[in-house]
């Protein structure tokens, strides 16, 4: 049943599951990681074999420094925004609004799973191939810079964003602290 405004006009209710946000999350991660994979393919072999070479500094260490700054900034802004805009009266929300928030939480979880797919499966698996091919293990290889310093932090940022969203907007998660969820 549609709600009406004071002037008698039917108000448009927010959809329970906003597929645009889900498509946005999947598209952003996919396009970003395809670009990262392209970058690695182009500069991994040409500038990534020797971590003491000047071109490694240019193409990979600068990539590392940039990603660390962007990750800290993104996490601070995202988590700060979620915390600052939290609902301070969760007991007053309607059942429909609670269901809508649970569906939004589900979108967060899907985005988290998609980030884990790229970080923990695709880039982690290719790291083993990198080591078998190059036969060298250091902290700073193109594979490690993408895997440990880019992909893992991205899914940690997304996962903690999902946790904070649930904690600050969904009544079920707001009470107490879900240790399994926090650990996941």
QUIZITA-V330229 format. One record per residue. N is the residue number from 1. PHI is phi in whole degrees, -180 to 180 (NA if undefined). PSI is psi in whole degrees, -180 to 180 (NA if undefined). OMEGA is omega in whole degrees, 0 to 359 (999 if undefined). Layout:
BEGIN
n;phi;psi;omega
N;PHI;PSI;OMEGA
N;PHI;PSI;OMEGA
END
This chain:
BEGIN
n;phi;psi;omega
1;NA;130;182
2;-81;137;176
3;-78;156;178
4;-117;153;178
5;-87;178;181
6;-61;-30;181
7;-87;4;177
8;87;3;180
9;-85;139;180
10;-65;128;179
11;-86;140;178
12;-82;119;178
13;-81;148;176
14;-68;141;178
15;-66;151;179
16;-66;-43;179
17;-122;109;181
18;-89;97;184
19;-65;-21;179
20;-63;-39;179
21;-69;-37;178
22;-65;-47;178
23;-63;-39;179
24;-61;-48;181
25;-62;-48;181
26;-64;-40;181
27;-67;-45;180
28;-60;-48;180
29;-64;-43;182
30;-64;-49;180
31;-63;-44;180
32;-61;-49;183
33;-71;-28;173
34;-66;-40;176
35;-64;-44;179
36;-60;-44;179
37;-63;-40;177
38;-62;-47;180
39;-59;-45;179
40;-63;-41;179
41;-65;-38;182
42;-77;-46;188
43;-104;-6;180
44;-66;-48;182
45;-83;-35;184
46;-80;-29;184
47;-134;8;187
48;-116;8;185
49;-84;-28;182
50;-126;111;184
51;-70;-8;177
52;-98;-4;180
53;-78;148;180
54;-62;-34;180
55;-70;-27;175
56;-64;-44;177
57;-59;-44;182
58;-65;-50;188
59;-92;-28;186
60;-112;-44;179
61;-70;-37;175
62;-66;-36;174
63;-61;-45;179
64;-61;-49;181
65;-61;-42;180
66;-65;-45;182
67;-66;-36;179
68;-65;-45;178
69;-62;-45;181
70;-66;-37;179
71;-68;-44;179
72;-64;-43;179
73;-65;-47;180
74;-62;-47;180
75;-61;-44;181
76;-62;-46;181
77;-69;-48;183
78;-64;-54;182
79;-66;-38;177
80;-63;-42;179
81;-64;-46;180
82;-61;-43;180
83;-69;-45;183
84;-65;-36;183
85;-96;17;183
86;-64;155;177
87;-84;122;183
88;-94;1;179
89;-136;70;183
90;-68;-22;181
91;-69;-18;185
92;-94;-1;183
93;-79;151;181
94;-78;160;177
95;-58;-38;179
96;-64;-43;180
97;-66;-37;177
98;-64;-42;178
99;-65;-41;178
100;-61;-42;178
101;-67;-37;176
102;-65;-36;177
103;-68;-38;176
104;-65;-39;175
105;-61;-39;177
106;-62;-39;176
107;-62;-43;176
108;-58;-43;181
109;-67;-38;176
110;-64;-41;178
111;-63;-41;177
112;-61;-46;179
113;-63;-38;180
114;-68;-39;177
115;-65;-39;177
116;-65;-39;178
117;-55;-50;183
118;-67;-46;185
119;-76;-50;189
120;-90;-15;177
121;-110;-65;187
122;-62;-59;184
123;-72;-30;178
124;-69;-42;179
125;-65;-40;181
126;-72;-19;177
127;-65;-40;177
128;-62;-40;178
129;-64;-40;178
130;-58;-48;181
131;-67;-37;178
132;-68;-32;181
133;-81;-46;185
134;-84;-28;182
135;55;50;179
136;-152;139;180
137;-130;111;173
138;-134;169;178
139;-69;-29;186
140;-113;92;170
141;-125;160;176
142;-54;-40;180
143;-64;-45;180
144;-69;-38;180
145;-62;-36;178
146;-81;-43;185
147;-72;-61;188
148;-82;-33;187
149;-103;-7;178
150;-121;-62;187
151;-67;-47;181
152;-63;-47;176
153;-61;-35;179
154;-64;-44;180
155;-76;-23;172
156;-68;-43;178
157;-61;-46;180
158;-66;-44;181
159;-64;-42;179
160;-71;-30;173
161;-62;-43;177
162;-63;-43;179
163;-62;-47;179
164;-64;-40;178
165;-59;-49;180
166;-62;-44;183
167;-65;-33;186
168;-101;-8;185
169;-132;-16;183
170;-112;119;184
171;-55;-38;181
172;-60;-41;184
173;-87;-14;185
174;-73;-29;182
175;-87;128;179
176;72;-164;181
177;-134;120;178
178;-83;101;181
179;-63;-43;178
180;-60;-41;180
181;-66;-45;180
182;-60;-43;180
183;-67;-40;180
184;-63;NA;999
END
